[in-house]
Each structure stands twice: as structure tokens, then as C-alpha cells.
Amino acid sequence: MTGSEAGPGSLPRVIGAGRFALILVGITIGTAIFRVPSLIAANTGSPWRAGCVWLIGALFAVAGGLCAAELAARLPRAGGEYALIKAIYGDRMAFVFGVTWLVLASPASIAAVARTFADYAAVFAPLSEPARRAITGLVIALHTALAMASTRIASRFIGAATIAKLAAMALVVAAAFLLSADTPPAAPPLPASAGSLAALIAAIVAVIWAYDGTSQVTLAGDIENPGRNIPRGLMIGTAVVVAIYTMINIAYGRTLGFAGLAGSTAVAADTMNALVGATGARLLAGLVLLSSFSCGMAQLVSHPRVTFGLASDGLFFSWFARLSARGETPWVAILLHGGLAALLGASGGYEFLVRIVVFSFYPLLGATYIGAILLRHRLGPPSGFRMPLYPWPVVTYALLLALVVGVSLVSDPAALIYAAAIMTVAWLGSRQLRGGHAIGPLAAASTTPAPDEPGGP
């Protein structure tokens, strides 16, 4: 079977390493880089501490990428993390992951990015709240239609938009070096709490949010020659994100000064205003529109793969395993994710879901990559890609995720109750799956490559 063909319950492998990397970049670089740098500067209180926090974020991204590369290259199935949890922990945990992804993580993040697009569109024309919600829904509908039409076309569109976004950010960096004044503008003093342990922890949490997305492998079932291209795409994508984050932070600091960076409430807009005047607000708004649009498009292509995998394995309604006429896109699953996101965008209810995602999704994500240790213990090292410095990338990634969950618990304990309720309902509902029994966690058969993957029969 060739890389472009698919068997029952599988997707055609039509995405190469380069486009996979661009999709990861598109998912990760959404809106955080336009907000998070000022938070980190204000909480750290000094350039060297801020640099250390950004280094921690880069280590988080690299560690997650290495874990995902080993696991997804070993088990390159549709749904990525879902397929990994199923093979490692069994059907019930996989069902909990799939339900959590469907009702919390995916629609909340898609709606939030589309709403950001609508909010920045208001820079160009006054928009009422109903108009912003309507634009949010229209953006989601457009993303859904493109994702349903063709994976090839959608991935190329994402790649082109991401390249344009990176080029625009590179122009911001260049402008900072060519146009910024020798003396940064005056800025208010740093907060008294800057540099405290609590503030440093808050800065680390913010940088982890900024890097979230670099290790997403929901498209593992769409990657051609996955044993080679999944690790390559993950490493290239991570390197690009780290590089652009580093350069854009230097641009912010060079233009505003560290104190100005820490005191800004809209760091990217303030940077552009300082560089090119009032026109900067519109230029920045255009960049955010491009960034959020490519991010949302990448989400609508990748997220529904989890639901498709769940349905293909008989753990969800079979309708959602249906493919398009050309067998290229899981169009029903895409329509479901787009519809749920559009409902949240219209109601404005996604903000609450974003707060409780961390309590439900992050523990499952950590358990997924801890599975790299479990698989090595039970089955030995993989024959393909092996993460360097094993097991330290797994330990690093899991500890930083645990830090985010712990800090979120202190800041918003009520959200834990809702997250626990949703996961409990999903766990109880999973008792109906095949008599309520998990199917062979860590079974050797679950880790055998499929016929269309390298090493398959």
C-alpha cells in the first residue's frame, strides 16, 4: 500500500515533514506571543530571569517534541495522542481522552482563536458584540469547509498562511533593529512582586501556555513515511517556534526597553506604534488576523482526527468514521468539531471551558508521554527514532505540566470540580465499551505498524 492510499479506518498519508512542521507552527503561534512576553517580563523583573523562563519554555517544547516523536513514530495512528493512550492504557482511558478532547479542549481552543480574529477585525471597523460573535461563527464555518474539502488543499493553505505569518513577524524584527530609537521610551517601575517565587512560577506557566502545541501529533495518521517524517516535522516545527519567539522578544525589548515591555498591556501594538506610529496598530491587527486565521485552520484540520480514531475503533458513533467521497477527509468528525466550536463562539461560553481544560486535558497529556517509559519497559526500545537523553525529556515534560495544573488549581479551584465531573461521566460511560473491559493495554499487537507504515507486513 502506498503512502497515499488508505485502508479501512485509516486516512491517506498525504502530509510530508515540511507541511507537518508548518501546521505545528500554525497551531502554536496563535496569539500568545502578542500577550505573554509582557507578563513574563513583569513577573521576572530582570532580563536574565526572563531569558531563563523563555529557556524553560524552549526546554518544555523540545522535551514534548522528543517524547511525541518516539511515541508517534512507533504508533503512527489516526488521532495521535488518542491512539497512544489506547495502546498504552486501554479502551476506557482512550474513551475518556476522546470525550475530553471533543467537549472541552478542541471546541474551546477553536472558538477562542476565532473570537480573537473577530476582536482584531474591529480595529478596521467598529463591531458590536453580536457582529463579533457572527464573525467568529463565519470564520469557524470557513475553516470547517476548507478542512472538509481536502487535506492536501487545507494543509497547503495552512502552510502558505504560516509562511506569510512568519515573514510578517520577521519584518517586525527587522523594523525593530532598523527603526527603533537608541533610547527606549520612559516606562513605569516594575511591580514590587517581580522576581518573587510566586511571580516566577506564574511566568513559567505563561511560557508553557505559549509553547503549547509544538508536540501535537493528532495528524500522525496523515503523515507519509511516518517513521521518518513525524520526528523531522516535530523537530523542525519546534525549532522554528523557538527561533521566532526568541527574535520577537528581542524586538520587543529593543524597541520598548525591558521596563517598557513589562509595563505594556498590549506589547505587540505598543512596539508597532513606537516603530511606525499610529499605522502600527493596523499593521499589528493585520498580523494577528493572519496568525489567528492560520492557527484556527490548523486546528480544524488536526483536532477531528481524534474523534475519527475513536469512531474507527468502535468506541464512538460510527458516523464519525466516515470519509469524504475521495476518502481523504473525516468530514463528519470535522463538521462535529466545527459545529461545537461555532456554538461556543456564538454563546461566548468558551472562556470558561478554556479554564477547565488544564485540569482535564493536561493530566491525560502527561500520562500519554509517560507512556514512553511504560512502552520501553514492556516492549524494549523502538527500532526507529529514539529520544535522546531518555528518560529526561519525559520527566521534564511531565513535571512542567504538573506545575501548570498545580498553579491553576490554586488560582481557579472551582474549575477542577467541573473537569472532574466531565471526566467521571466519561469514565462511567466507558463501562459500556465492549463489556466495560479495556482491551490489552501495552499489548504487542497494539504496537505493530500498520501495513501502510514502514516495517508493516
C-alpha positions as CSV (number, residue, x, y, z in Angstrom):
1,M,0.0,0.0,0.0
2,T,1.4,3.4,-0.9
3,G,1.6,6.4,1.2
4,S,-1.4,8.0,-0.4
5,E,-3.7,5.0,0.0
6,A,-5.7,4.1,3.0
7,G,-7.3,1.0,4.3
8,P,-10.5,0.7,6.4
9,G,-10.5,3.0,9.4
10,S,-7.4,4.9,8.1
11,L,-6.5,8.1,6.4
12,P,-4.4,8.7,3.3
13,R,-0.8,9.7,4.2
14,V,-0.6,12.9,2.2
15,I,1.4,15.3,4.5
16,G,5.2,15.5,4.4
17,A,7.6,16.6,7.1
18,G,7.7,20.2,5.9
19,R,3.9,20.7,5.8
20,F,3.6,18.9,9.1
21,A,6.1,21.3,10.6
22,L,4.2,24.3,9.2
23,I,1.0,23.0,10.7
24,L,2.6,22.7,14.1
25,V,3.9,26.2,13.8
26,G,0.5,27.4,12.7
27,I,-1.2,25.8,15.7
28,T,1.4,27.0,18.3
29,I,1.9,30.6,17.1
30,G,-1.6,31.9,17.6
31,T,-2.0,34.9,19.9
32,A,0.2,34.2,22.9
33,I,3.3,35.8,21.6
34,F,1.4,39.1,21.3
35,R,0.5,39.0,25.1
36,V,2.7,36.7,27.1
37,P,6.1,38.5,26.8
38,S,4.9,41.4,28.9
39,L,3.6,39.1,31.5
40,I,6.9,37.2,31.7
41,A,8.9,40.5,32.0
42,A,6.6,41.9,34.7
43,N,6.8,38.7,36.7
44,T,10.5,38.1,36.4
45,G,11.8,41.6,36.9
46,S,15.0,41.3,35.1
47,P,16.2,40.4,31.5
48,W,18.3,37.4,32.6
49,R,15.5,35.9,34.7
50,A,13.1,36.5,31.8
51,G,15.6,34.8,29.5
52,C,15.8,31.8,31.8
53,V,12.0,31.5,31.8
54,W,11.9,31.5,28.0
55,L,14.7,28.9,28.0
56,I,12.4,26.7,30.3
57,G,9.7,27.1,27.7
58,A,12.0,26.0,24.9
59,L,13.1,23.0,27.0
60,F,9.4,22.2,27.5
61,A,8.8,22.3,23.8
62,V,11.8,20.3,22.9
63,A,11.1,17.7,25.6
64,G,7.5,17.3,24.4
65,G,8.6,17.1,20.8
66,L,11.1,14.3,21.6
67,C,8.5,12.3,23.6
68,A,5.9,12.7,20.8
69,A,8.4,11.8,18.1
70,E,9.3,8.5,19.7
71,L,5.8,7.5,20.5
72,A,4.1,8.7,17.3
73,A,6.8,7.2,15.1
74,R,6.3,4.0,16.9
75,L,2.5,4.1,16.8
76,P,1.6,6.4,13.8
77,R,-2.2,6.0,14.0
78,A,-5.1,8.4,13.3
79,G,-5.8,10.5,16.3
80,G,-2.2,10.7,17.6
81,E,-2.4,11.0,21.3
82,Y,-5.7,9.2,21.4
83,A,-4.2,6.2,19.7
84,L,-1.2,6.3,22.0
85,I,-3.4,6.2,25.1
86,K,-5.5,3.4,23.7
87,A,-2.4,1.2,23.1
88,I,-0.8,2.0,26.4
89,Y,-3.7,2.2,28.8
90,G,-6.7,0.6,27.0
91,D,-10.1,1.5,25.6
92,R,-11.6,3.2,28.7
93,M,-8.8,5.7,29.1
94,A,-8.8,6.3,25.4
95,F,-12.6,7.0,25.6
96,V,-12.1,9.5,28.4
97,F,-9.4,11.2,26.4
98,G,-11.5,11.3,23.3
99,V,-14.6,12.7,25.1
100,T,-12.5,15.3,26.9
101,W,-10.9,16.4,23.7
102,L,-14.3,16.6,21.9
103,V,-16.3,18.5,24.5
104,L,-13.6,20.6,26.1
105,A,-10.1,21.0,24.6
106,S,-11.0,21.2,20.9
107,P,-14.1,23.4,20.7
108,A,-12.8,25.8,23.4
109,S,-9.5,26.4,21.6
110,I,-11.0,26.7,18.2
111,A,-13.7,29.2,19.4
112,A,-11.1,31.2,21.3
113,V,-8.9,31.7,18.3
114,A,-11.8,32.6,16.0
115,R,-13.0,35.1,18.6
116,T,-9.5,36.7,18.6
117,F,-9.8,37.1,14.8
118,A,-13.2,38.9,15.3
119,D,-11.8,41.1,18.1
120,Y,-8.9,42.3,15.9
121,A,-11.1,42.8,12.9
122,A,-12.8,45.5,15.0
123,V,-9.6,47.6,14.6
124,F,-10.6,48.1,10.9
125,A,-14.3,48.8,11.5
126,P,-16.4,49.3,14.6
127,L,-18.1,46.0,15.5
128,S,-20.9,45.3,18.1
129,E,-20.8,42.3,20.3
130,P,-23.4,40.4,18.1
131,A,-21.3,41.3,15.0
132,R,-18.1,39.9,16.6
133,R,-19.9,36.7,17.5
134,A,-21.2,36.4,13.9
135,I,-17.7,36.9,12.5
136,T,-16.5,34.2,15.0
137,G,-19.0,31.8,13.6
138,L,-18.3,32.7,10.0
139,V,-14.5,32.1,10.5
140,I,-15.2,28.7,12.0
141,A,-17.5,27.8,9.2
142,L,-14.9,28.8,6.6
143,H,-12.2,26.7,8.4
144,T,-14.6,23.8,8.6
145,A,-15.5,23.9,4.9
146,L,-11.8,24.0,3.9
147,A,-10.9,21.2,6.2
148,M,-13.7,19.0,4.9
149,A,-12.9,19.7,1.3
150,S,-9.3,18.3,1.1
151,T,-6.5,17.5,3.5
152,R,-4.0,18.3,0.7
153,I,-5.5,21.7,-0.1
154,A,-6.1,22.6,3.5
155,S,-2.5,21.7,4.6
156,R,-1.1,23.7,1.7
157,F,-3.3,26.7,2.6
158,I,-2.1,26.4,6.2
159,G,1.5,26.2,5.1
160,A,1.2,29.3,2.9
161,A,-0.6,31.3,5.6
162,T,2.0,30.2,8.2
163,I,4.9,31.2,5.9
164,A,3.2,34.6,5.4
165,K,2.8,35.0,9.1
166,L,6.4,34.2,9.8
167,A,7.5,36.6,7.1
168,A,5.4,39.4,8.7
169,M,6.9,38.6,12.1
170,A,10.4,38.7,10.6
171,L,9.6,42.2,9.2
172,V,8.6,43.3,12.8
173,V,12.0,42.1,14.0
174,A,13.8,43.8,11.1
175,A,12.0,47.0,11.8
176,A,13.0,46.9,15.5
177,F,16.6,46.8,14.5
178,L,16.4,49.4,11.8
179,L,13.9,51.9,13.2
180,S,14.0,51.7,17.0
181,A,15.4,54.7,18.9
182,D,18.7,54.4,20.7
183,T,16.9,55.2,24.0
184,P,13.7,53.3,24.8
185,P,10.7,55.4,25.9
186,A,10.1,56.0,29.6
187,A,8.2,53.3,31.4
188,P,6.6,52.8,34.8
189,P,8.6,51.0,37.5
190,L,8.5,47.2,37.7
191,P,5.9,45.6,40.0
192,A,7.1,45.1,43.6
193,S,6.3,41.4,43.3
194,A,8.6,40.9,40.3
195,G,11.2,38.2,40.9
196,S,9.3,36.6,43.8
197,L,8.8,32.8,43.8
198,A,5.1,33.1,43.1
199,A,5.7,35.6,40.2
200,L,8.4,33.3,38.7
201,I,6.1,30.3,38.8
202,A,3.4,32.4,37.1
203,A,5.9,33.4,34.4
204,I,6.8,29.7,33.8
205,V,3.1,28.8,33.5
206,A,2.7,31.6,30.9
207,V,5.6,30.4,28.8
208,I,4.3,26.9,28.8
209,W,1.0,28.1,27.5
210,A,2.9,30.0,24.8
211,Y,4.7,26.8,23.6
212,D,1.7,24.5,23.9
213,G,1.1,22.9,20.5
214,T,4.6,22.1,19.4
215,S,4.2,18.4,20.3
216,Q,0.7,17.8,18.9
217,V,0.5,14.6,16.9
218,T,-3.2,14.3,16.1
219,L,-2.2,14.2,12.4
220,A,0.0,11.1,12.9
221,G,-2.3,9.0,10.7
222,D,-1.9,11.5,7.8
223,I,1.9,11.7,7.7
224,E,3.6,10.0,4.8
225,N,6.6,7.8,5.8
226,P,5.8,8.5,9.5
227,G,8.8,6.8,11.0
228,R,11.0,9.5,9.3
229,N,8.7,12.5,8.8
230,I,7.0,12.6,12.2
231,P,10.3,13.2,14.1
232,R,11.6,15.5,11.4
233,G,8.4,17.6,11.4
234,L,8.3,17.9,15.2
235,M,11.9,19.0,15.4
236,I,11.7,21.4,12.6
237,G,8.4,22.9,13.9
238,T,9.8,23.3,17.4
239,A,13.0,24.9,16.2
240,V,11.0,27.4,14.1
241,V,8.8,28.3,17.1
242,V,11.8,28.7,19.4
243,A,13.6,30.9,16.9
244,I,10.7,33.2,16.1
245,Y,9.8,33.6,19.9
246,T,13.4,34.5,20.6
247,M,13.7,37.0,17.8
248,I,10.3,38.7,18.5
249,N,11.2,39.0,22.2
250,I,14.4,40.7,21.3
251,A,12.4,43.1,19.0
252,Y,10.0,44.0,21.8
253,G,12.8,44.6,24.3
254,R,14.9,46.6,21.8
255,T,12.0,48.9,21.0
256,L,10.3,49.3,24.4
257,G,13.2,48.5,26.8
258,F,12.7,45.9,29.5
259,A,10.7,48.1,31.8
260,G,8.5,49.2,28.9
261,L,8.0,45.6,27.9
262,A,7.0,44.7,31.5
263,G,4.6,47.7,31.8
264,S,2.9,47.2,28.4
265,T,-0.7,45.8,28.3
266,A,-0.5,45.3,24.5
267,V,3.2,44.7,23.9
268,A,2.9,44.0,20.1
269,A,0.7,47.0,19.5
270,D,3.0,49.3,21.6
271,T,6.0,48.0,19.7
272,M,4.5,48.7,16.3
273,N,3.2,52.1,17.5
274,A,6.7,53.0,18.6
275,L,8.2,51.9,15.3
276,V,5.8,53.3,12.8
277,G,3.3,55.4,14.7
278,A,-0.5,55.1,14.6
279,T,-0.3,53.0,11.5
280,G,1.3,50.3,13.6
281,A,-2.0,49.4,15.3
282,R,-3.5,48.4,11.9
283,L,-0.3,46.6,10.8
284,L,-0.3,44.7,14.1
285,A,-4.0,43.9,13.8
286,G,-3.4,42.5,10.3
287,L,-0.6,40.3,11.6
288,V,-2.9,39.0,14.4
289,L,-5.6,38.3,11.9
290,L,-3.3,36.3,9.8
291,S,-1.9,34.5,12.8
292,S,-5.2,33.6,14.3
293,F,-6.6,32.5,10.9
294,S,-3.8,30.1,10.2
295,C,-4.0,28.8,13.8
296,G,-7.7,28.1,13.6
297,M,-7.4,26.5,10.2
298,A,-4.7,24.1,11.5
299,Q,-6.9,23.2,14.5
300,L,-9.9,22.3,12.3
301,V,-7.7,20.0,10.2
302,S,-6.0,18.3,13.1
303,H,-8.4,18.1,16.0
304,P,-11.1,16.0,14.4
305,R,-8.6,13.1,13.8
306,V,-9.1,12.2,17.5
307,T,-12.9,11.7,17.0
308,F,-12.3,9.9,13.8
309,G,-9.9,7.5,15.5
310,L,-12.3,6.9,18.4
311,A,-15.2,6.1,15.9
312,S,-12.9,3.9,13.7
313,D,-12.1,1.8,16.8
314,G,-15.8,1.3,17.6
315,L,-15.7,3.4,20.7
316,F,-17.9,6.2,19.3
317,F,-20.8,6.6,16.8
318,S,-19.7,5.0,13.5
319,W,-20.9,8.1,11.6
320,F,-17.9,10.0,12.7
321,A,-15.5,7.5,11.0
322,R,-17.0,8.3,7.6
323,L,-14.6,9.7,5.0
324,S,-15.3,12.0,2.1
325,A,-16.1,10.6,-1.4
326,R,-12.4,10.7,-2.2
327,G,-11.5,9.0,1.1
328,E,-9.3,11.9,2.1
329,T,-11.0,13.8,5.0
330,P,-13.1,12.6,8.0
331,W,-15.7,15.1,7.1
332,V,-18.4,14.2,9.6
333,A,-15.9,14.4,12.5
334,I,-14.7,17.8,11.1
335,L,-18.3,19.0,10.9
336,L,-18.9,18.0,14.5
337,H,-15.9,19.8,15.9
338,G,-16.7,22.9,13.8
339,G,-20.3,22.9,14.9
340,L,-19.5,22.6,18.6
341,A,-16.9,25.4,18.3
342,A,-19.4,27.6,16.4
343,L,-22.0,27.1,19.2
344,L,-19.4,28.1,21.8
345,G,-18.3,31.1,19.8
346,A,-21.9,32.3,19.4
347,S,-22.6,31.9,23.1
348,G,-19.3,33.3,24.4
349,G,-19.0,30.3,26.7
350,Y,-15.6,29.1,25.5
351,E,-13.7,31.2,28.1
352,F,-14.9,29.1,31.0
353,L,-14.0,25.9,29.1
354,V,-10.5,27.2,28.4
355,R,-10.0,27.5,32.2
356,I,-11.0,23.9,33.0
357,V,-9.2,22.3,30.0
358,V,-6.0,22.3,32.1
359,F,-7.5,20.1,34.8
360,S,-8.8,17.5,32.4
361,F,-6.6,17.5,29.3
362,Y,-3.2,18.2,30.7
363,P,-3.1,15.2,33.1
364,L,-4.1,13.0,30.2
365,L,-1.5,14.5,28.0
366,G,1.1,13.9,30.7
367,A,0.0,10.3,31.0
368,T,0.4,9.9,27.3
369,Y,4.1,10.8,27.2
370,I,4.8,8.9,30.4
371,G,3.7,6.0,28.3
372,A,7.1,6.3,26.5
373,I,8.7,4.9,29.7
374,L,6.0,2.2,30.0
375,L,6.4,1.1,26.4
376,R,10.2,0.8,26.7
377,H,9.8,-1.2,30.0
378,R,7.3,-3.6,28.4
379,L,8.5,-3.9,24.8
380,G,12.0,-2.5,24.8
381,P,13.4,0.5,22.9
382,P,11.8,1.3,19.5
383,S,13.5,0.1,16.3
384,G,13.1,3.6,14.7
385,F,13.5,7.0,16.3
386,R,14.7,7.0,19.9
387,M,14.6,10.2,22.0
388,P,18.0,11.4,23.1
389,L,18.8,11.6,26.9
390,Y,16.0,9.2,27.7
391,P,14.1,9.4,30.2
392,W,14.8,13.1,31.0
393,P,12.6,14.6,28.3
394,V,9.7,12.6,29.7
395,V,10.4,13.7,33.2
396,T,10.9,17.4,32.2
397,Y,7.7,17.5,30.2
398,A,5.6,15.7,32.9
399,L,6.9,18.0,35.8
400,L,6.2,21.2,33.9
401,L,2.7,20.1,33.0
402,A,2.2,19.2,36.7
403,L,3.3,22.7,37.6
404,V,0.7,24.2,35.3
405,V,-2.0,22.0,36.8
406,G,-0.9,22.9,40.4
407,V,-0.9,26.6,39.8
408,S,-4.2,26.5,38.1
409,L,-5.7,24.6,41.0
410,V,-4.7,27.4,43.4
411,S,-5.9,30.2,41.1
412,D,-9.2,28.6,40.0
413,P,-10.2,25.6,42.2
414,A,-13.8,25.6,41.1
415,A,-12.8,24.6,37.6
416,L,-11.4,21.4,39.0
417,I,-14.9,20.3,40.1
418,Y,-16.3,20.7,36.5
419,A,-13.3,19.0,35.0
420,A,-13.5,16.1,37.4
421,A,-17.3,15.8,36.7
422,I,-16.8,15.6,33.0
423,M,-14.0,13.0,33.2
424,T,-16.0,10.9,35.7
425,V,-19.0,10.9,33.4
426,A,-16.8,9.8,30.5
427,W,-15.2,7.1,32.7
428,L,-18.6,5.7,33.8
429,G,-19.9,5.9,30.2
430,S,-16.9,3.9,29.1
431,R,-18.1,0.9,31.1
432,Q,-20.4,0.1,28.2
433,L,-17.5,-0.3,25.8
434,R,-17.0,-4.0,24.9
435,G,-18.4,-5.2,28.2
436,G,-16.5,-2.5,30.1
437,H,-13.1,-4.1,29.7
438,A,-10.0,-2.3,28.5
439,I,-8.5,-4.1,25.5
440,G,-5.0,-5.2,26.1
441,P,-3.0,-2.2,27.4
442,L,0.6,-2.4,26.2
443,A,-0.3,-5.4,24.0
444,A,2.3,-6.2,21.4
445,A,-0.3,-6.2,18.7
446,S,-1.2,-2.6,19.5
447,T,2.3,-1.5,18.6
448,T,2.7,-3.4,15.4
449,P,3.0,-1.0,12.4
450,A,0.1,-0.9,10.1
451,P,0.5,-2.3,6.5
452,D,1.0,1.2,5.1
453,E,3.7,2.1,7.6
454,P,7.4,1.3,7.4
455,G,8.0,-2.1,9.0
456,G,4.4,-3.3,8.5
457,P,3.6,-6.7,7.0
